Every structure is written in C-alpha cells, then in structure tokens.
Amino acid sequence: MSVEYADTSFVLSLYRPEVNSIKAIAHLAARSNGARPLEVSTLLAFEFEQGLQHRLYRKTINQIRANKAFLQWETDLASGTVIIIPTDWPQVFQEARRIAKLRTMMEGYRSMDILHVAAALVMEATVFLTFDERQTGLAKAEGLKVKPA
C-alpha cells in the first residue's frame, strides 16, 4: 500500500465544488474501496482552513458554502475519515532547506510548495495528491508519483 500526501488543491477539491472535485472524490473512493482514511499534515489542515477563510475574504465563496465545507471538514476529522498525523517539523524544515537550495533558484518554487513536498518526503509518502501544476513539477522532481492523473 502506498503512502499518500494530499496538498491543499486536492483537499479543497473535496470540500467545495470545483473543476477537479469529481477526480478527487473518485480517487479517494477507488483507494481501498474508500475505507482508508485520508492522512494529512498539520500544515495541510492549517492551509485548508486558511484557504477557506481567504476565499471568504476575497468573496470567491459565500458564507453558506464555506460553512458547509468547514462543517464537513470537522465531521470528517471527528469520524476519522480524515486524520491529522504527527509530523517531525524540524526534519521537514531541514528537508525544505535542501529542496530550496537545489530548486528555487532555477525553478522559482514558493515556500508553501516546498514545505508540502518536504513534509511528504519526511512522512515517507510515495504518492503526492495535487491538482497544482507547480506542485506537480516539484513533487515529481523529488521522486514522488503524482495523482490523480
């Protein structure tokens, strides 16, 4: 069984209707018949919650839709459908510094992109779940398989 790391673009697609929602939902349903929980880092949980708040601020999502997303997120956390797993943050930052020195000057990656890929590597993920093109390039460059295809 492969270890998967979901980034924010993937998780947001699960909780608010958008172009990639069907792909995200189908991917989760297909893995272990949907019985395996989605394991996420505290970084992902923070960025997901912050992302919804920021969308409210920018008025790209309405309060009703945001409340529905937050409620489903909290329900999934409480039920174990989504699990926030412990992460060795000093090791993640060490890995992030390595990636930044190797790749940012040539490819211009942002800090959060690097932190998500570094967290995936520290958590020994083999699959990186994303719909973000820049994350895809970085994850692949660091040896991760990217899904959904």
N, C-alpha and C positions, 0 to 999 in steps of 0.2 A: 504494500500500500504506500503510495507516495504522500509526502507531507506537502500540503499546500499553504501558501501565504497569499491572502487576499489584500489587494490595495484598495484605496478609497473609491476609485472609479468603479470597481467591481461591487463593493458593498452598497454604495449609493444606488447602483442599478437594481439592487434587490429591494430597496425600500422606497423608491419613488419612481413612478413610471417615466421611462425614457427609452431611447432608441435601443439600448443594449439590455434592457430588463429581461426580455424573453430568453436571450442567450445565458444570462447569469442564472436565472431560475432553472433553466434546463440543465445547466452544468451541475448545479447542486443536486437536482433530482436524480441525475444519472450516476453520481458517485455513491457507491454502496446503497443504492436504491433510496437515497435521500436520508438514510438513517444516521450517517456520520455527522457530528456537529461541525460547524464552521469555526475553526480556531483562529482568533485574531489577537494581535498585539495591543497593548495599551495605547501605542501610538495610533494605530488604526482606529480604535474606539474614540480617542480624542478627536482625530481629524474628521471622522464621520460626523460626530456631534457638532463640531465647529463648522463643518461644511453645510449642515442643515441651517444652523444659525446664520451663517454668512449669506445663504440663499434667501433667507427671510429678510435680512438687511437690504440686499440688492433687489428684493421683490421679484425674484425669479421663481419663487414658490410661495403659495399662500399659506396662511396660518393653519387652516384646516388640514391641508396636505402635510405640512410639517408636523403637526400634532399626531396625525396618523402614523407617519414614519417613526417619530420618537416613541410612540406607544408600542408599535410592533417591535422596534429595537429592544425596548425594555422587556417586553414579553418574551422575546427570543433569548435574551440574556437570562431571565428568570427560569425559563424552561430548560435551558441547556442546549437549545438549538444553535446558539452562538456562545462560545466560551472565550473569555479573555484569559490568555495563558501568560504565565510569568516569562519575563524576558530579561536577559542579562544586559542591562543598558550600558555599563562600562564597555563590555565587549562589542556591543552594537556600534558605539561611537568610535571605538578603535577600528572596526571594520569600515565604518563610514569614512574615516580619515584616509584609510588605504584607498578606497574607491575614488574619493575626491581627488587625491593626488594623482591617481592613474588616469582618470577620465574627464574631469571637469574642464581642464584647460583646453582639451581638444574637442570635447563634445557638449560642454555647457550645461551639465546637469544641475538641477536645483537641489537644495539641501533636503527637502522632504522626499524627493525621488530617491536620493542616495540613502537616506535613513530607512525607507521602506525596504529597499533591496538589501541593505546591510542587516536589517532585522530578519529578513527571510533567510539569509545565509547563516546567521547565528542560530536561528531556530531550526537549522538543518532542513529547510524546505528544498524540494526538488522542483516544485511547480509554483509559478507566480501567476496569480489570477488578476488580470487587469484588462482594461479597455483603453488605457492611456498609451499612445504611441511612443512617447519618450520613455515611459517606464518599461515598455516592451523592449526597446533597444538596450537599455541599461541592464535589465534582468537577463536578457539573452547574452550580453557581453560578459556577464558574471557567471554564466553556465547554467542558468535556470531555464527550465522549459516554461513557455508562456501559454496559458489557456484563458478563456475559451478561444478556440481558433475561429 
